[in-house]
Amino acid sequence: MTNDLRTGIVLPTRQAQWTDLSDARQLVSFAQEAEKIGFDSVWSNDTLINPGIEALTLLAALAPATERVTLGTAALLPALRRPVQAAQTIASIDLLSGGDRLVLAVGAGFPGRSEPEFAVSDVRWRTRFSQLDDTVRLWRQLWSGAGRPDFAGRVLHFDDLPAGLTSATPGGPPLWLGGATPAAVRRTGRLYDGWLPYPPDPADYRTGLAAVRTAASEAGRLADDVTPALFVTVLVDEDRERGLRTLDQYCLKNYGRPLAVIGTIQLAVTGSPDEIVAQLRPYVDAGARHLVCRIGALDVKAQWEQLEPIAALPL
């Protein structure tokens, strides 16, 4: 399709997927295999609802164990962490990875699902977007090494800030925003380095990306300042009906809802390689340049078997 398209794999971090995994350290081997096969990036997800390996902990383990791949979160929920300490953790991973390999896609939670995570993290749900933007601004301030002693945001306020750990990547790692609401796309264009939505309709991706770029222009930024990415659940299966049944089981296991419901919210594709390419082509034509692929298989062994078929997709 296009020579500048990048492809990544979301690692199976949730414990519910480990029915055949005797040692969680095999997740490091999984990432190394993805790098060896040729994927451009590997990603960890973030949740307190489905127990699994914590996102930043896994990236810290991968930093010295990989050499080339981008290490990313898809998506990190900053509200679950103390912001100053999280900035130090992220800068540490950036340094351990050698710099210019870390990308943080962040989000403000999923309505109807994430409220308990915010409650146990002592964060008010209704101010979550303001808190997210404040956290991103604070992180960038700390990573820059500017040494300002205070921070005043809409929600976060700090006096006598300690000196932040300066990141290896100048100004800190890129920060992408997940979300496709009108407010989210405007926020992405103004403040963020990338956009990572998962709309099931490519027309919504096209109009959303146009809105991101308009907001970027209005903020005095260039269109290229925002990386257009796409989060997609993928399962290669020559028998598409069987693939749909597997995706349905995957959705039930991970969300407690069938594919018929989740598929109206998130993009999920299955079928032969040609069928999958045909489903993804409209998104690439609309401008997507980094595909973050979550494998819609039920266990680690099945996910491992999907690596090569996904890598071989003629994208």
C-alpha positions in Angstrom: 0.0 0.0 0.0 2.6 2.6 1.1 6.2 2.4 2.0 5.9 4.6 5.1 3.4 2.4 6.8 4.5 0.9 10.2 3.0 -2.0 12.0 3.1 -3.0 15.7 1.9 -5.8 17.9 0.1 -5.5 21.3 1.6 -8.0 23.8 -0.7 -10.4 25.6 -0.2 -9.0 29.0 -3.5 -10.0 30.6 -3.4 -13.0 32.9 -6.7 -14.3 31.5 -4.7 -15.0 28.3 -2.1 -17.1 30.0 -3.9 -20.4 30.0 -0.8 -21.9 28.3 1.9 -19.6 29.8 3.9 -21.1 32.6 6.4 -18.2 32.9 5.4 -14.5 32.4 8.9 -13.8 31.3 8.0 -15.4 28.0 6.3 -12.1 27.2 9.9 -10.7 26.8 10.6 -13.6 24.3 7.3 -12.7 22.5 8.5 -9.2 22.0 11.9 -10.3 20.9 10.3 -12.6 18.3 8.1 -9.8 17.0 11.2 -7.6 16.6 13.1 -10.5 14.8 10.2 -11.1 12.4 10.2 -7.4 11.5 7.5 -5.6 13.4 8.2 -1.9 13.9 6.8 -1.7 17.4 5.5 -3.6 20.4 2.9 -2.3 22.8 1.6 -3.0 26.3 -1.9 -2.1 27.5 -3.0 -0.7 30.9 -5.9 -1.6 33.1 -6.8 -2.4 36.7 -9.9 -4.3 35.6 -8.4 -7.4 34.0 -5.3 -8.4 36.0 -2.1 -8.5 34.0 1.5 -7.3 33.8 1.7 -3.6 34.5 2.3 -1.6 31.3 5.4 0.4 32.3 7.0 -2.5 34.2 6.8 -4.6 31.0 8.4 -1.8 28.9 11.2 -1.5 31.4 11.9 -5.2 31.0 11.8 -4.9 27.2 14.1 -1.8 27.1 17.4 -3.7 27.4 16.0 -6.9 25.8 15.2 -5.3 22.5 17.3 -3.2 20.1 15.2 -1.7 17.3 11.5 -1.8 17.9 9.5 1.1 19.3 8.2 0.4 22.8 4.7 1.8 23.4 1.6 1.9 25.6 -1.8 1.4 24.0 -3.1 3.0 25.9 -1.7 4.2 29.3 -4.1 5.7 31.8 -2.0 8.3 33.6 -4.7 8.9 36.2 -3.9 5.5 37.8 -0.4 6.8 38.9 1.1 9.7 40.9 2.2 12.1 38.1 5.6 13.1 39.4 6.7 9.6 40.1 5.3 8.4 36.8 7.4 11.0 35.0 10.5 9.6 36.6 9.5 6.0 35.7 8.9 6.9 32.1 12.1 8.9 31.8 14.0 5.9 33.3 12.5 3.6 30.6 13.4 6.1 27.9 17.0 6.2 29.2 17.2 2.4 29.5 16.0 1.9 25.9 18.6 4.3 24.5 16.2 7.1 23.6 13.9 7.7 20.6 12.3 4.3 21.0 9.5 5.0 23.5 5.9 6.2 22.6 3.2 6.7 25.1 -0.4 6.6 23.8 -2.5 7.8 26.7 -6.2 8.0 27.4 -8.8 9.1 29.9 -10.7 5.8 30.4 -13.6 4.2 28.8 -17.1 5.3 30.0 -19.1 2.5 31.6 -15.9 0.5 32.3 -13.1 2.6 33.7 -15.0 4.4 36.5 -13.9 1.8 39.2 -10.2 2.2 38.1 -10.5 6.0 38.7 -12.3 5.5 42.0 -9.6 3.3 43.5 -6.9 5.7 42.2 -8.6 8.6 44.0 -9.3 10.5 40.8 -12.5 12.3 40.0 -14.1 10.9 36.8 -15.7 14.1 35.7 -12.4 16.0 35.6 -10.4 13.2 33.9 -9.7 15.0 30.7 -8.4 18.1 32.5 -6.3 15.9 34.7 -4.9 14.0 31.6 -3.9 17.3 29.9 -2.3 18.6 33.1 -0.3 15.4 33.6 1.0 15.6 30.0 2.1 19.2 30.5 3.7 18.4 33.9 5.6 15.4 32.4 7.0 17.5 29.5 8.1 20.1 32.0 9.9 17.6 34.2 11.5 15.7 31.2 12.9 18.9 29.7 15.1 19.5 32.7 13.9 23.1 32.9 13.9 22.9 36.7 10.8 25.0 37.3 9.9 24.7 41.0 6.1 24.8 40.5 3.2 23.7 38.3 -0.3 25.2 38.0 -2.9 23.4 35.9 -6.6 23.1 35.9 -6.6 20.2 38.3 -3.0 19.5 39.3 -1.0 22.1 41.4 2.5 21.5 42.8 4.9 23.8 44.7 8.5 22.9 45.4 8.7 20.3 42.6 11.9 18.2 42.7 14.1 18.3 39.7 12.8 15.9 37.1 14.9 13.1 35.5 15.9 14.4 32.1 14.8 12.0 29.4 17.1 10.6 26.7 14.7 11.8 24.0 14.8 15.6 23.9 11.6 16.9 25.6 10.5 13.4 26.5 9.0 10.6 24.5 6.1 11.3 22.0 2.7 11.4 23.6 -0.3 10.2 21.5 -3.9 10.4 22.4 -6.5 7.6 22.1 -10.0 8.7 21.4 -12.2 9.9 18.6 -14.8 12.2 20.2 -14.9 15.7 18.8 -13.2 17.0 21.9 -10.5 14.3 21.7 -9.6 15.1 18.1 -9.4 18.8 18.9 -7.2 18.1 21.9 -5.0 15.8 19.8 -4.4 18.5 17.2 -3.6 21.1 19.8 -1.5 19.2 22.3 -0.4 15.7 21.3 2.2 14.1 19.0 0.0 11.3 17.6 -3.6 10.0 17.3 -4.5 6.4 18.1 -8.3 5.8 17.7 -10.1 2.5 16.8 -13.2 3.5 14.8 -15.1 0.6 13.1 -16.0 2.9 10.1 -13.1 4.2 8.0 -15.2 7.2 7.1 -15.0 8.3 10.8 -11.3 7.8 10.7 -11.0 10.1 7.6 -13.1 12.9 9.1 -11.5 12.5 12.5 -8.0 12.9 11.1 -9.1 15.9 9.1 -10.3 17.5 12.3 -7.1 16.6 14.1 -5.1 18.4 11.3 -7.4 21.4 11.3 -6.9 21.8 15.1 -3.2 21.4 14.7 -3.1 24.1 12.0 -5.2 26.5 14.2 -2.7 25.9 17.0 0.2 26.8 14.7 1.4 23.3 14.2 2.1 21.3 11.1 0.1 18.3 10.0 3.2 16.1 10.3 3.5 17.1 13.9 0.8 14.5 14.7 1.4 10.8 13.8 -1.8 9.2 12.4 -2.1 5.7 13.9 -4.9 3.1 14.2 -5.6 0.5 16.9 -7.1 -2.7 15.4 -7.8 -6.2 16.6 -6.6 -8.7 14.0 -7.0 -12.4 13.5 -5.7 -14.1 10.3 -8.0 -17.1 9.4 -8.6 -18.4 6.0 -12.1 -19.4 7.3 -13.6 -16.0 8.0 -16.7 -17.4 9.8 -14.4 -19.3 12.1 -12.4 -16.2 12.7 -15.5 -14.3 13.6 -16.4 -16.9 16.1 -13.0 -16.7 17.7 -13.2 -12.9 17.8 -16.6 -13.3 19.5 -15.0 -15.5 22.2 -12.2 -13.1 22.5 -14.6 -10.2 23.2 -16.6 -12.2 25.7 -13.4 -13.2 27.5 -12.0 -9.7 27.6 -15.0 -7.4 27.8 -17.9 -9.7 28.8 -19.7 -8.5 25.7 -20.1 -10.2 22.3 -18.4 -9.1 19.1 -21.8 -7.8 17.9 -21.5 -5.1 20.6 -17.7 -4.5 20.7 -17.6 -4.4 16.9 -19.8 -1.2 16.9 -17.2 0.5 19.1 -13.8 -0.9 18.1 -12.3 -2.0 14.8 -11.8 -5.8 14.5 -10.9 -7.6 11.3 -10.5 -11.3 10.4 -10.4 -13.5 7.3 -7.7 -14.4 4.8 -4.7 -12.1 4.3 -6.4 -10.6 1.2 -9.7 -10.1 3.1 -7.9 -8.4 6.0 -6.0 -6.1 3.7 -9.2 -5.2 1.9 -10.7 -4.2 5.3 -7.7 -2.1 6.3 -7.0 -0.5 3.0 -9.6 2.3 3.5 -7.9 3.3 6.7 -4.5 3.5 5.1 -6.0 5.4 2.2 -7.5 7.8 4.7 -4.1 8.5 6.2 -3.3 5.9 8.9 0.5 5.4 9.0 1.1 3.2 12.1 -1.1 0.2 12.7 -1.1 -1.1 16.3 -2.4 -4.6 16.0 -3.9 -6.4 18.9 -4.1 -10.2 18.2 -7.7 -11.5 18.7 -6.6 -15.0 19.8 -7.5 -16.5 23.1 -4.1 -17.7 24.5 -0.4 -17.0 24.1 0.3 -20.0 21.9 -2.4 -18.9 19.4 -1.1 -15.4 19.5 2.4 -16.5 18.8 1.2 -18.4 15.8 -0.4 -15.2 14.4 2.9 -13.2 14.4 4.2 -14.4 11.1 0.8 -14.3 9.2 0.3 -10.7 10.4 3.8 -9.7 9.6 3.3 -11.2 6.1 0.2 -9.1 5.3 0.9 -7.2 2.1 0.4 -3.8 3.7 
